Amino acid sequence: MADILSIGANAAQLYKSALATVGNNIANLNTDGYTRQVANSIENTPTAKGSSYIGSGARLVSVTRAFNEFTESNLRDSGSELSAQDPMIQYADRIVDVLGAQNSGLADAFSKFFSSASNLSSDPASTTLRNVFIRDADGLAVRFRELASQLSGIQQETDDALSLQLTSFNELGKQLFSVNEQLKKRATVDVQPPSLLDQRDRIMREMSKIAKIHVTESESGTVSIRLDNAGGTLFVDALNVATLSANFDTDIQGGVEILADFNGAVGTTSSVTGGELGGILNFRSQILSPAIENLDALAVSTATEINAIQTNGIDATGTRGTNLFDPNVDTLGASGFSLLITEASKIAAAGLARVTANTENTGNAKLDYSDIVSGSAVPDFTLNYSDAAGYTINGAAVTPDASGSFTFGGITFKVSGTPVDGDSFSVTQNTNAVGDNKSILAMSRLQNKQVLEGDRSLGDGYLDLVSDIGNASALAKISQEALQVVHDQAVAEKDQVSGVSLDQEAADLIRFQQAFQASAQVIQASNKMFDSLISIR
């Protein structure tokens, strides 16, 4: 009877604990990070009765978590990869909105500038058209500076975001180290408080959203964390926790490097991948830095090409033109793109050279010029033709190519028609520029001239810049959609193992309640048997 009573009492206590565990699971149905708990029991040692063994019931040995390390690791990794796409999309879309908008982009500014140049070429003496040209030239300069400022602002935002994420990551590292300290008090993970293990896993999931981590778990449940993979920078172990910081330097790829201070040893780490941090770093290196560099390069090309035409022309005062835009853009980038000329008369609309045919020429040959290398000297020579020597300049032979073109003094000339022995052409500085539109016409044609690498115009270069960023954003969105599916599957797998299911808990509740009631019946039967023995006289 004592055996039956003991078995019933132990069973009642066991199923009481099991019912409490089920109740705790139900109560924490919506608790973030909670892992379903399981009451574990084992059989008591049977009692020998002669040649037989009589069972002595069961007892509760532990309450553990329904946990699988693989599904947890898969959830962390998928969440880290998914989180890395957000900064790429968020910031890339902002750049596209800025660069692609009509009011803030360069396309409209380029169009107005070249349109003004074309209009001025139709009436180069018009002061009104010259002033409009200056206005639109300044508008182009302002637009370059505004875009540079916008990109600089986004860079500063990512600086702040990096610093904030690093602060959060460091704080999580300290929390995890504190949990490790508590976990070290017990020898094995099986006897650790489930809530403490839940706290540990919740911290690591939060860390993985910021940066990808590699976890190594000890027998007691303490963890060591490395960044990215098993060979990455050590961040947390049983004895220390590192501190991450950012060093912002424009000379570095992406403009930033991540430093890790582990127990006083500071070094650069390249192990920060995945998560918000990895996404921001990827955005800076793959999108933002190239965008800034390409915008600066476009600003340099634009200023260089326009200044080359302006300085190879003659202004309304008969003086050789000066730079329209500040040539220091070569070192300052788009942020230094500024207009230097504000006087309408200083626009060099006329060509640098004037070609005058000898009045005694009898042939129908004509001489004209087109491209002038920037900085070329003012031409002052005579092109002579004779049947014996052909074309000569200062006695030196000049041989035009099949199209009649030749280059002299940095200027490309072209002869057409048929010369006659003794014909000549005088080439001098253009001192009578009234009505001459050669320079400003060349500037208007610059809009479609292939001056960039890959035979691209200035406008094409800007469209390529916007298109590249848009494509990067589109690819990030495609990746995000695919990674969302993977993450959702990881969440489902984790929930299947560790999540609380009301259907399952309801079934367990009924099962354990019936078992508890049966245990009570065993106790009651034992009491009746004992009373029966007592009543025997």
C-alpha positions in Angstrom: 0.0 0.0 0.0 2.9 2.3 0.8 4.2 1.5 -2.7 0.9 2.3 -4.3 0.5 5.5 -2.3 4.1 6.5 -3.2 3.5 5.8 -6.9 0.2 7.7 -6.9 1.7 10.6 -5.0 4.7 10.9 -7.2 2.5 10.6 -10.3 0.2 13.3 -9.1 3.2 15.6 -8.5 4.6 14.7 -11.9 1.4 15.5 -13.7 0.8 18.6 -11.6 4.2 19.9 -12.9 3.3 18.8 -16.4 0.0 20.7 -16.2 1.9 23.8 -14.9 4.3 23.5 -17.8 1.4 23.4 -20.3 -0.3 26.3 -18.6 3.0 28.3 -18.8 3.2 27.5 -22.5 -0.3 28.7 -23.1 0.3 31.9 -21.0 3.3 32.7 -23.1 1.7 32.1 -26.5 2.4 35.6 -27.6 5.6 36.2 -25.7 8.3 37.2 -28.2 11.3 34.8 -28.1 9.6 32.2 -25.8 10.4 28.6 -26.5 7.9 25.9 -25.7 8.8 24.0 -22.6 8.5 20.2 -22.0 8.3 18.4 -18.7 10.6 15.4 -18.8 10.1 12.3 -16.6 11.9 9.0 -16.1 10.9 5.7 -14.6 11.9 5.1 -10.9 14.0 2.1 -10.2 11.8 -1.0 -9.9 11.6 -2.8 -6.6 12.7 -6.5 -6.5 10.1 -8.9 -5.2 11.6 -12.3 -5.2 12.3 -13.1 -8.8 10.1 -10.2 -10.1 10.5 -6.5 -10.3 7.6 -4.2 -9.3 7.5 -0.8 -10.9 7.8 2.1 -8.5 6.3 4.9 -10.7 8.0 7.9 -12.3 9.4 11.2 -11.4 10.0 14.6 -13.0 13.7 15.1 -13.8 13.6 18.4 -15.8 11.7 21.0 -17.6 13.5 21.7 -20.9 12.9 23.7 -24.1 11.7 22.2 -27.3 14.8 23.4 -29.1 16.8 22.6 -32.2 20.1 24.3 -32.8 20.0 23.8 -36.6 16.6 25.6 -37.0 17.8 28.4 -34.6 21.0 28.9 -36.6 19.0 28.8 -39.8 16.7 31.5 -38.5 19.6 33.7 -37.4 21.4 33.4 -40.8 18.2 34.0 -42.9 17.2 36.9 -40.8 20.7 38.4 -41.2 20.7 38.1 -45.0 17.2 39.5 -45.2 18.0 42.5 -43.0 21.0 43.3 -45.2 18.7 44.2 -48.1 16.8 47.0 -46.4 19.5 49.6 -46.4 20.4 48.8 -50.0 16.8 49.4 -51.1 16.0 52.3 -48.8 19.1 54.4 -49.6 19.4 53.4 -53.2 15.8 54.4 -53.9 16.4 57.8 -52.3 19.4 58.4 -54.6 17.3 57.4 -57.6 14.5 59.8 -56.5 17.1 62.6 -56.1 19.0 62.0 -59.4 16.0 61.0 -61.5 13.6 63.8 -60.5 13.0 66.5 -63.0 13.4 69.3 -60.5 16.5 67.9 -58.8 18.2 65.8 -61.5 20.8 66.9 -64.1 18.9 65.9 -67.2 16.7 69.0 -67.2 19.6 71.3 -66.3 21.7 69.8 -69.2 18.7 70.3 -71.6 18.2 73.9 -70.6 21.9 74.7 -70.9 22.4 73.2 -74.3 19.1 74.7 -75.5 20.3 78.1 -74.5 23.6 77.5 -76.3 21.7 76.5 -79.4 19.5 79.6 -79.2 22.5 81.8 -78.8 24.2 80.3 -81.8 21.2 81.6 -83.9 22.0 85.2 -82.8 25.4 85.4 -81.1 25.2 89.2 -80.8 22.0 89.1 -78.7 22.6 90.4 -75.1 19.3 88.9 -74.0 20.2 85.4 -75.3 23.7 85.7 -73.7 22.1 86.5 -70.3 19.8 83.5 -70.7 22.8 81.4 -71.4 24.6 82.6 -68.3 21.4 81.9 -66.2 21.2 78.3 -67.5 24.9 77.8 -67.1 24.6 78.9 -63.5 21.5 76.6 -63.1 23.7 73.7 -64.3 26.4 74.5 -61.8 23.8 74.9 -59.0 22.3 71.5 -59.9 25.7 69.8 -59.7 26.4 71.3 -56.3 22.9 70.4 -55.0 23.3 66.7 -56.1 26.7 66.6 -54.5 25.2 68.0 -51.3 22.3 65.4 -51.4 24.8 62.5 -51.8 26.9 64.0 -49.0 23.8 64.2 -46.8 23.0 60.5 -47.5 26.6 59.6 -46.7 26.3 61.5 -43.4 23.1 59.6 -42.6 24.8 56.3 -43.2 27.7 57.5 -41.0 25.2 58.1 -38.2 23.3 54.8 -38.9 26.6 52.8 -38.8 27.5 54.4 -35.5 24.1 53.7 -34.1 24.1 50.1 -35.2 27.6 49.5 -33.8 26.4 50.9 -30.5 23.5 48.6 -30.4 25.6 45.6 -31.4 28.2 46.4 -28.6 25.3 46.7 -26.1 23.9 43.3 -27.2 27.4 41.9 -26.8 27.6 43.1 -23.2 24.2 41.6 -22.5 25.3 38.2 -24.0 28.5 38.3 -22.0 26.4 38.8 -18.8 24.2 35.9 -19.7 27.3 33.8 -20.3 28.4 34.7 -16.8 25.2 33.3 -15.4 25.3 30.2 -17.6 28.8 29.3 -16.3 27.3 28.6 -12.9 25.8 25.3 -14.1 27.7 22.4 -15.7 25.4 21.4 -18.5 22.8 23.1 -20.7 20.1 20.6 -19.6 20.0 22.1 -16.1 20.0 25.7 -17.2 16.9 27.8 -16.6 14.9 27.8 -19.9 14.1 31.5 -19.5 17.9 32.2 -19.4 18.5 30.2 -22.5 15.6 32.0 -24.2 17.2 35.3 -23.3 20.5 34.1 -24.8 18.9 33.1 -28.0 16.9 36.3 -28.3 20.0 38.4 -27.9 21.8 36.4 -30.6 18.8 36.8 -33.0 18.9 40.6 -32.4 22.7 40.6 -33.0 22.2 38.6 -36.3 19.8 41.3 -37.5 22.7 43.8 -37.2 25.5 41.6 -38.4 26.0 38.0 -39.4 27.4 35.9 -36.5 28.9 32.5 -36.0 27.9 30.8 -32.8 29.9 28.1 -30.9 28.1 26.6 -27.8 29.8 25.0 -24.9 28.5 22.1 -22.8 27.1 24.5 -20.2 25.3 26.6 -22.8 27.7 29.5 -22.9 28.5 30.8 -26.4 31.4 32.3 -28.3 30.5 34.7 -31.1 32.6 35.4 -34.2 31.6 37.8 -36.9 30.5 36.3 -40.2 31.9 32.8 -39.9 34.1 30.4 -37.9 37.2 32.3 -39.1 35.8 35.8 -38.4 36.8 38.3 -35.8 36.1 37.1 -32.2 33.5 39.2 -30.6 32.4 37.4 -27.4 33.9 34.5 -25.5 33.7 33.2 -21.9 36.2 35.8 -20.7 35.8 39.0 -22.8 33.6 41.0 -25.1 34.9 43.2 -28.0 33.9 46.7 -28.8 33.3 47.7 -32.4 33.8 51.2 -33.8 33.9 53.0 -37.1 36.7 55.0 -38.6 35.4 57.3 -41.4 38.0 58.1 -44.0 37.3 59.1 -47.6 40.5 57.4 -48.7 39.1 54.0 -47.7 36.9 52.0 -50.1 33.4 52.9 -49.0 34.7 55.7 -46.8 34.7 53.6 -43.6 36.5 50.8 -41.8 35.3 48.8 -38.8 37.7 48.5 -35.9 37.4 45.8 -33.2 38.9 46.3 -29.7 39.2 42.9 -28.0 40.8 43.0 -24.6 42.9 46.1 -25.6 44.0 44.8 -29.0 42.6 47.1 -31.7 42.5 46.0 -35.3 40.6 46.4 -38.5 38.0 43.7 -39.2 36.6 42.8 -42.6 34.2 40.2 -41.0 31.2 42.5 -40.7 28.7 41.1 -43.3 25.0 40.6 -43.3 22.5 42.4 -41.2 21.9 46.1 -41.1 25.6 46.8 -40.7 26.5 44.7 -43.7 23.7 46.2 -45.8 24.9 49.8 -45.0 28.5 48.9 -45.7 27.5 47.2 -49.0 25.4 50.3 -50.0 28.3 52.6 -49.3 30.9 50.6 -51.2 28.7 49.3 -54.1 26.3 52.3 -54.7 27.1 55.4 -52.7 30.8 55.7 -53.3 30.6 54.9 -57.1 27.7 57.4 -57.4 29.7 60.1 -55.8 32.8 59.2 -57.9 30.8 59.1 -61.1 29.0 62.4 -60.4 32.4 64.0 -59.7 33.8 62.5 -62.9 30.8 63.8 -64.9 31.3 67.2 -63.3 35.0 67.2 -64.3 34.2 66.1 -67.9 31.4 68.7 -68.2 33.5 71.5 -67.0 36.5 70.4 -69.0 34.7 70.0 -72.3 32.7 73.3 -71.9 35.8 75.3 -70.8 37.8 73.9 -73.7 35.2 75.3 -76.1 34.9 78.6 -74.2 38.6 79.2 -74.0 39.1 78.4 -77.7 36.6 81.1 -78.7 36.4 84.9 -78.9 34.1 86.9 -76.7 32.1 90.0 -77.7 35.0 92.3 -76.9 37.3 90.5 -79.3 39.3 88.8 -76.5 40.0 85.1 -76.2 37.5 83.5 -73.8 38.2 82.4 -70.3 36.9 79.4 -68.3 33.1 79.4 -68.0 33.2 77.0 -65.0 35.8 76.8 -62.2 38.5 74.3 -63.3 39.1 73.4 -59.7 36.2 71.0 -60.0 39.0 68.6 -61.0 40.0 68.4 -57.3 36.8 69.6 -55.6 34.4 67.4 -57.5 30.7 68.2 -58.2 30.6 70.2 -54.9 33.0 72.7 -56.5 31.2 73.1 -59.7 30.6 76.9 -60.0 30.1 79.6 -62.7 33.0 82.0 -63.2 31.6 84.3 -65.9 28.7 86.6 -65.1 29.1 89.2 -67.8 27.2 88.6 -71.1 30.0 90.1 -73.2 32.4 87.4 -71.8 30.7 84.6 -73.5 33.1 83.4 -76.3 30.5 82.7 -79.0 32.9 83.3 -81.9 35.6 81.0 -83.2 39.2 81.6 -82.3 40.5 81.7 -85.8 39.6 83.5 -88.9 40.5 82.0 -92.3 40.9 84.4 -95.1 41.4 83.2 -98.7 43.9 85.2 -100.8 41.9 87.4 -103.1 44.1 86.3 -106.0 43.2 82.6 -105.6 41.9 81.1 -108.8 40.9 77.6 -107.5 37.7 76.7 -105.7 39.4 75.3 -102.7 38.1 76.3 -99.2 39.7 76.0 -95.8 37.8 75.7 -92.5 38.6 74.4 -89.0 36.7 72.4 -86.3 38.2 71.0 -83.2 40.8 72.9 -81.2 42.8 71.3 -78.4 42.4 73.2 -75.2 45.2 75.7 -74.6 46.3 75.8 -78.2 48.1 79.0 -79.2 46.3 81.6 -81.3 46.9 80.6 -85.0 49.0 82.9 -87.2 50.2 81.2 -90.4 49.6 81.0 -94.1 48.7 77.8 -95.9 50.2 77.8 -99.4 49.6 75.5 -102.3 51.8 74.7 -105.3 51.7 72.0 -107.9 55.3 71.1 -107.1 55.2 71.0 -103.3 51.4 70.6 -102.5 50.3 72.2 -99.3 52.9 73.8 -97.1 53.1 76.0 -93.9 56.3 78.0 -93.4 57.9 75.8 -96.0 57.0 72.5 -94.3 54.8 70.1 -96.2 51.3 69.5 -95.0 49.5 66.3 -96.1 45.7 66.2 -95.7 44.1 62.8 -95.2 41.5 61.3 -97.5 38.8 63.6 -96.1 41.0 66.7 -96.6 41.7 67.1 -92.8 45.0 67.9 -91.1 46.1 69.2 -87.7 48.4 72.1 -87.1 49.0 73.9 -83.8 46.4 71.8 -82.0 43.7 72.8 -84.5 42.0 70.5 -86.9 41.6 72.0 -90.4 39.9 70.7 -93.4 40.4 71.7 -97.1 37.7 71.0 -99.7 37.5 71.8 -103.4 40.4 71.9 -105.8 43.3 74.4 -105.3 45.3 76.0 -108.1 49.0 76.6 -108.1 49.7 79.7 -106.1 46.6 79.7 -104.0 46.9 80.5 -100.3 44.9 80.9 -97.1 45.8 83.2 -94.1 44.8 81.9 -90.7 44.9 84.5 -87.8 43.1 85.3 -84.6 39.5 86.3 -85.1 39.4 90.0 -84.4 36.1 90.7 -86.0 33.7 88.4 -84.0 30.4 90.1 -84.6 27.9 87.6 -85.9 30.3 84.7 -85.6 28.7 81.6 -83.8 31.4 79.0 -84.4 32.3 78.5 -80.7 28.8 78.6 -79.3 27.5 76.3 -82.0 30.2 73.8 -81.1 29.0 74.1 -77.5 25.4 73.4 -78.4 26.6 70.3 -80.3 28.4 69.1 -77.3 25.1 67.7 -76.0 25.3 64.8 -78.4 29.1 64.6 -78.8 30.7 61.3 -77.6 33.2 62.7 -75.1 32.9 60.0 -72.4 34.4 56.5 -72.2 32.4 54.0 -74.2 31.4 56.7 -76.8 28.9 58.2 -74.5 27.7 61.8 -74.3 27.5 63.9 -71.1 23.7 63.2 -71.0 24.3 59.5 -71.6 26.8 59.5 -68.7 24.2 60.9 -66.4 21.6 58.5 -67.5 24.0 55.6 -67.0 24.7 56.9 -63.4 21.0 56.9 -62.6 20.4 53.6 -64.4 23.2 51.8 -62.5 21.8 52.8 -59.1 18.2 51.9 -60.2 19.4 48.4 -61.4 21.2 47.9 -58.1 18.0 48.7 -56.2 15.9 46.4 -58.4 18.3 43.5 -57.8 18.2 44.2 -54.1 14.4 44.0 -54.2 14.5 40.8 -56.1 16.9 39.4 -53.5 14.8 40.6 -50.7 11.7 38.8 -52.0 13.6 35.6 -52.4 15.2 35.9 -48.9 11.9 36.7 -47.4 10.6 33.3 -48.6 13.7 31.6 -47.1 13.2 33.5 -43.8 9.5 32.8 -43.6 10.3 29.1 -44.1 13.0 29.3 -41.3 10.4 30.9 -39.0 7.9 28.2 -39.8 10.5 25.5 -39.1 11.4 27.1 -35.8 7.8 27.5 -34.8 7.1 23.8 -35.6 9.8 22.8 -33.2 9.7 25.5 -30.6 6.5 27.5 -31.0 3.5 27.1 -28.8 0.5 25.4 -30.6 -2.8 25.8 -28.8 -4.0 22.5 -30.4 -1.1 20.6 -29.1 -1.2 22.3 -25.7 -5.0 21.6 -25.4 -4.4 17.9 -26.2 -1.6 17.8 -23.6 -3.8 19.6 -21.1 -6.5 16.9 -21.4 -4.0 14.1 -21.4 -2.2 15.3 -18.3 -5.4 16.2 -16.5 -6.7 12.7 -17.0 -3.4 11.3 -15.9 -3.5 13.5 -12.8 -7.1 12.4 -12.0 -6.0 8.8 -12.5 -3.1 9.4 -10.1 -5.6 10.7 -7.5 -7.6 7.6 -8.0 -4.5 5.5 -7.3 -4.0 7.5 -4.0 -7.7 7.0 -3.2 -7.5 3.3 -3.8 -4.4 3.1 -1.6 -6.2 4.9 1.2 -9.2 2.6 0.9 -7.0 -0.5 1.0 -5.2 1.0 4.1 -8.6 1.7 5.8 -9.7 -1.8 5.0 -6.6 -3.3 6.8 -7.1 -1.0 9.8 -10.7 -2.1 10.1 -9.8 -5.8 10.4 -10.1 -6.9 14.1 
